[in-house]
Structure formats: structure tokens, C-alpha cells
Amino acid sequence: MAASIIIRSNPVIGGACRPPELLAAGTMPPVHEAKKKKKKITMMRRHLQTSDKGDGLLSFPQAVASEASSAIDQEDPTIPVTDVGTVLLNYVPVYVMLPLDVITVDNVLENEDGMEKKLKQLRAAGVDGVMVDVWWGIVESKGPEQYDWNAYRSLFRLVHRCGLKLQAIMSFHQCGGNVGDAVNIPLPRWILEVGESDPDIFFTNRTGNRNKEYLTIGVDNLPLFAGRTAVEVYRDYMKSFRENMSDFLESGLIVDIEVGLGPAGELRYPSYPGKQGWLYPGIGEFQCHDKYLKAEFKEAARSAGHPEWNLPDNAGAYNDTPDSTGFFRRNGTYLSEEGKFFLTWYSNKLLSHGDQILDEANKAFLGCKVKLAAKVSGIHWWYKHHSHAAELTSGFYNLKDREGYRPIARMLSRHHAMLNFTCLEMRDYEDRANAKSGPEELVQQVLSAGWRENIDVAGENALPRYDRAAYNQILLNARPNGVNRDGPPKLRMYGLTYLRLCHDLLDWKNFRIFKTFLKKMHADQDLCLDPRKYGNEVAPLERSKPKIPIEDLLEATEPMEPFPFDVETDMPVGGVLAGLVDNLINAIAFLFS
């Protein structure tokens, strides 16, 4: 095995991810010293030896002094990279979500050898990186500010070793109860104990059912958690992550920090909980009946001169249809002055919640070469109904004459954050007619809202799909106007995260199509290890811009036509004929199995 050079760098003075207090205090090293240090490191990197596995090793300072870790330098000039070319600017990187329980509820990385084999399969296929939930319920389970990052450090070292980038989710929600949740990871035990004496810390529907997926946004600024507010708890968790993962942040392993802002990590209310009996395509229920949000609404109504206004009591139950309710039916309450006031208050609370936590995330990761991201849920059912009922109960005040997503994009813009959206794989015709589903139009609207606010947009598939039709729809949304072989495309998503790494994905019949899909996402280019070459360079995170007044955010509710999307992708993984060949291959495989 060839020897490896160890490069040690002080994360405060020499690193790219300096603590925000030093950035604020203006204690950065002189420019000429920083340039000299950068030149020295670059020269050392050029002479970097490689191991017998072909992994360039680069060691960074340890967050825990007793640990030893190494990292792959993915921007090392010694690593072959696709030649720079104009078509490469059409490249869309693809990440794959890791299993929800890759770190067990007992905070253990199990079967590391098996995971390493799977990660190397992804890397060999051309995957750019992986995404992982960093569960609050696991890391801070033992008590307030008692963090245990050891298992995640082991996982991150493994991802480094396999040559992949990493998207980390600050998962402040419960795992279990949503579509695709195969495991149960509750909120930290000490949080649940607070809820035993004060159940109103959880989202509550009109009939009093509590939802323990995520703390109600009504307690964002109340010191109910060992003297801290919910926002302060989230802040301290992110600060601890930054401190304990500084070497991985500095090495360039971690490229995105997605900040969990609600159930399933999404900026929304838990309006359609399966554990409480919701079934698709039910309209869901408003989740603002805990005592804290009820009190806030009554104060807002009193301040508006309408103390008699109350939370809706005619919006139906989880599995109702819009037209069976007094609130959502044609000419229903949602169009009245009182209904509009409630929906504005309900959606504005969500905006404020996301804004406040992203501000803390920005401070926590200030100076790090990472992108902040927030995930918005794709509530596509009832999109073609005049009331958009399922979106309204989720907190998205979106109607034909009111843009519901661009205010979110505008809020994200002040934090230099990108918008991550779901249901990219869906087509309207695939759903039942009575759901009045419109995923194609919804995706077009939301992505356009992000681009209009000059922020990056990324996306995910909502459900596991391995067929060519789903891949072609994702490809269409990734580059809505196709590939430009002479330069950057008109529109391009920043990246895609594919749901999810599992046995079915790695089955040879599915994986061979997935590899073709990866090649098409990369615009028929080879895997590119340097994001700068396709326009995804990440600069050190700057401080959030000044807070945007709510009046300015609401100016973005003026409806606008979305950007035009092509009907089909110009880089398909195959059409009907290819699908017939797939079926034939699968049938032959079944006969000989």
C-alpha cells in the first residue's frame, strides 16, 4: 500500500468552514497568508499518494480528539475528471437516499461491510452522492444537549471512503407514520416526557388528536424544553453538528444541509397523518388546535378587529372530499373574509417558522462551503379542484388566483437556500380521476416559483419507481427545455435525490435501467467529481440578508404563468419499445429463476 500524506489544517484559521463568531468578529487571516496556505495545500495535493483502493486520502482535524479519520478529497487535481465542455453545463448530479435506519434507533451503524458494498455499487454506476437523515431522536436521545455523533461519524467516513458526496438532513421529525416509513424513530425521550405533562407541544386537530411527528410551531419561541425554546433546541443541535463534523464539512464531503422544518422533514403542517386514519386522497385537516396556536389566532383576530372570528369548524375530516364540506365547497367559507384571514394567518405562520429556523441554520453553518436547503411537500391531490383543499390544510395557500409557493421561495432567497421539491416522477394520468391530481402542473408551478426568485431548485421522487416512464418524467423536470449542446440549458435543476437505496433498486433488472437514467441525468457525460465544472460551485455560506417584511413576501402571491416545459424529455431512457424489451427480459429471468 502506498504511503499517504496527512494534511492537517486548523479549522479556525486555515479552513473554509470557520466558526461564525470569528467571521463576525473580522478575525480571518490576512488575504496574502490565506493565498500562501491555499497554494501550499494545492501543491501537496498534487503529490498526494493513493491507496491500493484508488482512494486519495486527506486527513483533517478531528472534532473528537481521540478519533482518527480520513477523507477523500473529491476536488484533488490528481483524480481524473471529465474534460470541461459546454455540454457538461447541462449535467444534473444525482444523489441516492440511504435507508431510514442506516443508523439504528440505538445509534449504531450496523453491517458496515454490507453498506460499503452497496455504496461502491452506487459509485461505480455513476451516482454523485448520497443523502442521509441525521435523526434528532437518535443523536440527542439521552437528554438535553447530550449529543452522540459517533455512529454518524462512522457512516460519514464510510461515505468518504467510497468516493461519494453527502447531503445531510437535520431531521427534527419522527420517523414512522408517513408513506414509506419502514422503521420507527420517535422524537427524543426527554421531549416526549415534556409532552406527557403538556400535550399541547404537539400539533392538534379539531377533535383533539395529538400528532407527535414534530413539535407544533406554536412552541417555537416558548422556553418549555429545559429552559430552551424549540428554535433554540434546533439551533443548538445544528451548532453541535457543525462543531463535531467540522472535518467532513471542511473536506468537501458534505455539500448540502437540508433543514427539517416539519413532518417528514418538510415545510408543512402534518395534515394527512396515516396513524390517525388518513387515506389517500383525503383532504386532511387543519392542525392548529393546540392551546398555543389557538391563542395566537385569537390574538391575531382581535388585533384585526374581529374578536368573534374562530378557527374553522366546517372544514371536514381527514378523508372527506372538498365538496362535502362547508369550508371547501364551491363558494365555501374559504372564499369569505373570515376564511381568507384564517388561511393567510395559517400559511404565514408556516413561512415565519421556516424563516426563523433557516436563520439559525445560516448562523450555524456560516462560512462553510455548503448549500442550505428546505424541502416542500408535493401535495398534488385536489390540485385541480377549485379549492386546492389538500394544499390548504397543509399550509400552502395556493389557488388559481393566488400563488402559494413563490412567497416560500422568496423567504428562502434571503438565506441563500435552495428549494427541494417532490413528486417529480408523477404524471397526471397515472392517478385516479376522483383525486383531481395535478403533479405535472404543480411541479411546473413550484420550480418556476423558485427560478423566478433566483434560487436553486432541487427535487426528489415521491414514491419508489424503477420504470422508464418515471425516469423520463424526472428527466423532463430536471431540464424542462432540454439539453443545450452549446452552453447551459435555459432551465436546469440543481440536483436530484433519488428515493431510495434498497434491495429492489440494486436488483439487476432495475439497476441496469437506473444506470442509463444516471447517464441521461448527466447529459450523456461521464461522472464529474468537480461540481465547479458544471456550474454547481459552492462558495462559503454568507450571512442571511435582512428579514423580508411579510408585506413583501405576500407581494409574491400575485399569480404568474409558469415557465413553459417541453412535453417530453429530449434525453429519454427509452420508450414503449424499450419497456417491452424490459418485460421480455424480466419474463425470461423469471422462467430461469
N, C-alpha and C positions, 0 to 999 in steps of 0.2 A: 504493500500500500504506500503510495506517495505521501510524503510529509505535507502537512497543511500549515499555511501561515495563519497565525492568530492575530487579528487586528483588534485592539481594544480602544474604545473611544469613550470619553466622558460624556454621558448623555446630556449633561447640563451645558457644557461648554462646546463640545465638538459635534454633538449630534443634531439631527434635523428636527428632533421632537423635544424641544426644550420646555421645561415647566412654564406654564403661563404666567406665573408671578415674576419670572425672570424676564420674559418678553415684555411684560407691562412695565417693569422697572427700568428697562433700557440697558440691561447688563449683558447684552450679546457681545461676543468678542469683536474686535476691530475687523473690518472687512478684509484687510490685507492678510491678517492671520488666518481668517476662515478660508481664504483662497489658497494660502500655502498648505493648510491642513488638507483641504479637498484634493489638491494636486498630489500631495504625498500619498493619500489613501488610494487615489486613482492609479498611481504608479505601482503601489503594492498589489492592487487588484489585478493589474495586467500580468503580474508574475505569480498569480495565485495557482497553486498546485490543485489537482483534482484527485479525488479518492478513486478507489477501484470501481466504485459505482458510478463514476462520472459526475459526482456532486461537488460543485465548488463550495468550499466551506468557509464561512466567515463568522467569527465569534464576536459577540457584543457583550457589554457589561451586563451583569446579572441583576435582576430585580430581587432575587433571593440569594444572598451571598454564598450559601452552601451549595448552590446548584451549578451545574455546568451545562451549557447549551451551545449549540452551533446552528448556523442558519445558512441557507442557500442565498447567495447574492444573485438575484434574478436579473440585475442590470449590469452584471460583470461583462466587460467587453470580450472576455475570453470565451463566452458562451455563444455558439452560433445563433444568429438572429436573421429572420427573413430580411432580404435586401429592401431598403426603403424604395417604395414605388407609389405612384399616385393611387393605384387601385387599393393599396393597403389602407388608405384612409376610409375605406368602406367596411373595414374589419370591425365586428362586434364580438367582444370577448364573452365567453360562456363559463359560468360557474355552476357547480352542482351542489345542491343542499345535502349535507350529511344527515344520517339518521338522527331522529329526535333524541334517541338515547345513546348516542355515541359516547357521551359521558353519563354514567348511570346515576340514578337518584341518590346513590350512596357516594357519589363523587369519585368514581373510578373509571379510568379508561380501560375497558375490558377488550381482550382479544386484539391486542395491538398488532400482532403479526397479520391477522386477517384483514384488519383495516389497512395496513400498509400495502398489502397485495391489491386491494380494491383501488386505493389511491393511485398506485402505479399503473393500473389499468386505465384509469381516467387520464392520467398524464400521457400515456402512450397513445391514447386515442385523440389527443389534441385539446383536452379541456384546459382552460386557463387557470382555474382555481376552484375553491370550494367555499361554501357558506356554512356557518355553524351557529346554533343558538347557544349563548352563554347564559345559562339559566340562573336567575337571581335566587330561585328556590333551592338551588344546589349550593351555590358559592357562599351565600350569607345565611345558611340554614341554621347555624348553631346559636346565633344571637346577633344583636345589633353591632355592626362594624366588625364582626368576626368573619373575615373572608378567607376562603381556602381556594387558591388558584392552582394547586399542584396538578390536578388531573388535566386542566385545560392547558397548562404549560407543556405537559407531556404530549398532548394532542397537537399543539402548535408546532412543537419540534418535529413531530412526525410529518406534518404537512410541509414544513420546510424541507425535510429530507427527501420528500417525494417531488420536489420542484414545482409546487403549486402555490398560487396566491391565496389569500384568505379574506373573506368577508365575515365580520363578527357582528352578531346581533346582541344588543343589550336587551335580553329577554326578561322583561319585568312582569310577564304574564304567566299564568298557569298553563301547563301542557296537559291536555285532556279535556274532552268535551266538544272539540271542534272537528270538522271534517278532516280525516287523515291523521288524527291524533291517536297513535297506537300505544302510547305509554302515558303514565300519569306522573306529573311533576308539579306538586302544589306550590303555592307561594310559601315563603319561609315560615317555619312553625311559629316563630315569635310574632310574626304579623297576624297569623291566624288566631293566635291567643288574644291579641288586641280585639279582633273581631268577635270573639266569644262574649266579651263584655259590651262591645259597641258594634253590633252587626251593621250599622249604617255606614261603616267604612267601605262597604261593598255596594256595587250597583244594584238597584232595586227597581222592580217593575210595579205597575199599578196595584197588583194584588199582594204585594209584599214579598215576593220571591227574591231571595238574595243571590247574587252571582259572584262567586269567589275567583273568577278568572283574573281579575285586575281590580285594583283599588279605584273606587269612584273618584272622578275628577273633583268632586265636592270637597275632598280632603287634601287637595294639592298643597294648600298653604296653612294647614292646621297641624300643630305640633302634637300629634297623637301617638307617635311612634318612638317611644323612649326619648321624648323631648324634641324629636325632629319631625318636620313636615314630610309628606310623601315626596315632594320635589327634592327636598334635602337628602332623603334616603336614596333616590335615584342619582342625585349628584355625587354623593359620596361613593356609591358603587362604581360609577364611571371614573372617578378620580383614582380609586384603588386599582381598577383595571389598567389605567394608563401607567400608574407607578409600577405595577407588577409585570406589565407586558412591554415595558419600555424598549427592551432589546428587540422584540419582534416588530414593534412599531418603527423602530429606527432602521431595521434591516430592510424594510420594504415588504415584509411578508404580509402584513395587514394593510389592505388597500382601502377598505370601506368599513365604517362603523354605522350600522343601521340601528337607530334608537327606537326601542319598543315604546309605543305610545298608546297601547290599548290591548284588548283581547286579540290573541293570535299575533301580537306584535304590531297590529295595525292601528292607524289613527281612526278610530270609530268607537261607537258605543256597542256593547255586547247585545245587540237587539235580536239576534236569532240563535239562542243557545240550545244546542241539541239536548243537553242534560235537562232542560226544562220542558221538553216535549216539542220543540220547534221542528217542523218538517218542511222541506223544500216543496213548493215555493211560497211558503207563508210570508206575510208582510212583516212579521216581527212586532216588537213592542218598544215603546219609548222607555228608556232606562234612566229616569231622573227622579225617582220617588224615595230615595234615601233622605233623611231629615236635613242633610246639609244642602243638597241641591234644591230641595223643596223650599227651604228658607231663602236661598239665593234668588229663586224665581219670584217668590212673593215680594222680596225687596225690589227686584227689577220692575215688577208690575206696579208697585206702589210709586216708585220713582217716575214711572211713565204716566202717572196719573190715573191708573186703572187698578186700584187695590182689589177690585172684585174679580179680576181675572185669575183663573186657576189652571193647573196642568190639565191637559186633555183627558176627558173621561169617556170619550166616544170613539177612540182610535182602534178598538177591537182587540183581539188576542193574537197570539203568535201565528196561528195557522189560518187566519181569516184571509179573505180576498179584499182588495181595496173597496170594491163596490158594496160590500156587506157592512161597511162601517159608515157612521155619520161623518167622520173626520175626512176620509179619503175619497168618498164617492164624488161623482160629478157635482160641482157647485157645493162641495162639502166645507167643513169648518176650516180646512187648511187654506182656503182662499179668503177667509174673513179677516178682519183687522186683528182679532184676538189670535187666530191661528197663525197669521204671519208673524206676529210678535213672538209667539212661543217658538216657532221654527227658527227665527232669527236668533233668539236667545240660546236655544239648544245647540245650533251649529256654531255660534260664536264661542260658546264655552269650549267646544272641541278645538277650535282654532287657537284660543288662548292657552289651552292645556299643551298643545303641541309646541306652540311658540315658546312657552316658558321652559319646558324640558330641553328643547333643542338649544336654547340659550345656554343652559348649564352644560350641555354636551359640548357646545362650541368652546366654552371656557375650559372644560376638562381636557380637550384634545387640541387646544390652541398650539400652533406651531408644528403639529405632527403632519406628515405627508399622508393624509388620509382624506377620503371624502365622507362627509356625513350624509346619511340617507334616512328617509322616513317612508314607511310603507302605507299605502292607501288601498283599502279593500275594493275589489271589483264587484259591486252589488248590481248585477246585470239583470236580475229578475224584476219584473214590473217596470223596467226602464221604458217600455213602450206604452205604458199606461199613463194617462194624463197626470196622475198624482205622484208618480215615481215613489210609491209608498215605502218600499223596502229601503230605498236610499234615505228617505226622510227619517225613518226610525233609527237608522244607523248614524245619523248626524250629518248627512250630506244634503244640504238644502238645494237640490238641483231640480229645476223644472224647465219646461220648454222656453219660458220667458225669463229664467233666472239661472245663470251659470253658477254651479255649485262647487267646482273644483279649482277654478283659477284663483280664488282667494287663498286656497291652501298652497298652491304653487307660489303665489306672491309672498306668503308668510315664509315658506322655505327659502326663498331667494335671499332673505336678509341674513340667513345663517350659512349661506354658501352650501346648502344641502340639496341633494337630488331627490326626485320623487320616484319611488318604486311602486309600480302598479301590477295588478294581477290579471288573470283570465285572458292572457294573450293568445292562448291556443284555441279559444272557442269561436264558433260560428253560429249565427242566429238560427239557422235551420236545424241545428243539432238538438235544440231544446224543444220541449213540448209547447204547443201553441198557447195553452192556457196560462203559461208563466209570463207571457208578453216580454220575453227576454230579448235584450239587445246588446250582447257583448261586443260585437264589431263596432257599433256606433259609440258605445261607452268608451272603449279603448281609444278610438279616434278622438273623442272629445277630451279625454283626460291627458293624453300625450300632447295634444295640441295646446292645452292649457299650460302645460309645463314649458313647452317650447316658446310660447308667446311671452312667458315671464323670464325667458333667457336662462332657464335652469336645465341641467341634465336630467334626462328621464331614463329609468331602467325598468325592467319588468320580470315577471315570473309567469309560469303556467299555474293555473289554479288547481288542476287535477292531474294525476299521473297519466300521461299519454305517450304511446310508443308508435303511433301510426303516422304515415306520411302526411295526411291531411292536417293534422295538428301541427306538425313541424312546418308545413308550408304557411300556415296562418301566422305562426310566430315569426317566420322569416319576412312575411309581408309587413308585420307591425314593426319589426326591427329596422327595416329600410322601406318606408311606405311608398317611396317613389323610385325604388330600385337602386342598382349599383351605377355609379358614375366612374367609368374607367379612366377619366382624365383628371380626377380630383375627388374631393369629398362629395358625398351624396347630398341631395337637398335636405333630407332629414335622416337622422341615424340615432338609434337608441345607444345609450352609454354602455349598456351591458345587459345580459340576460342571466338570471339564476334559474336553473332547471330543477324541478321538483320530481324526484329526489333519488339519491343513491340507494339502491336496493337490489335484491336478487333479480327482480323482473327486468330492471334496466340492463344488468350485466348478462342476462341470458343472450346467447349468441344471436338468436333471431332478431331480438330487439336492438342489441348493441351495434350490429352492423349498419342498421338504418341510422341509429344515433350518431355514428361516426361520420356518415355522409352529411347529416344535419350540421354537425360541428364545422365541417369543411365549408358548407354554404354560409353559415353564420360568419365565417372568417373570409367571406368573399373569394373562396377558392384559393386562399393563400395558406401557406404553412403556418403552424403555431408561432405566434410572435411573443417573445418573452419580455419585450420592452414596450410598455404602453405608450411611451412617447412617440413611437414610430407610427401609431395610428390615431394620434390626437387625444389620447387619454392621460396625458401627463398630469400628475397631481402635485400641485405646489403646496408648501406649508399652509396649513389652515389659518386663515385670517380671522380676526375678531368679527363677530356679528355686527352688521350695520345697525343704525339706530332703530328702535322699535317703530313699527309701522302703525300709525293710528288706525283704529278699527274702521273709521270712515273711509280711509284709503284702501283698506283691504276689501271693503264692500263695494268699492267702485268696480272691482273686477267681477262683480256678479252680472254685469251687462253682457247679455249673450252675444256670441260671435260665431260665425261659421267655422268649423274646424278646418284644418289644412286638408287638402284633397289627398286621399290614399288611392293607390292603384287597386284594381280589382283582384289581381293575383300577383304573387312574387315573381320576379324575373330570375330567381335562382332556386327553383324548386328542388326538393329531394326526390322527386318523381311523382307521377300522376296515377291515373287509373290503371294503366298497363303495369307499372311497377308494383302497384298494390296487388294485382292479380298474380304476378310472379311471387310476391311475398306469400300469398295464400298457398300457392303451389309448393313452395319450399317448406312452409310450415306443415302442410299435409304430408309431404314425404318424410319430414323429420318425425312426425307423429307415428307414421307407419313403422319406422325403424327404431323407435324408442323402446 
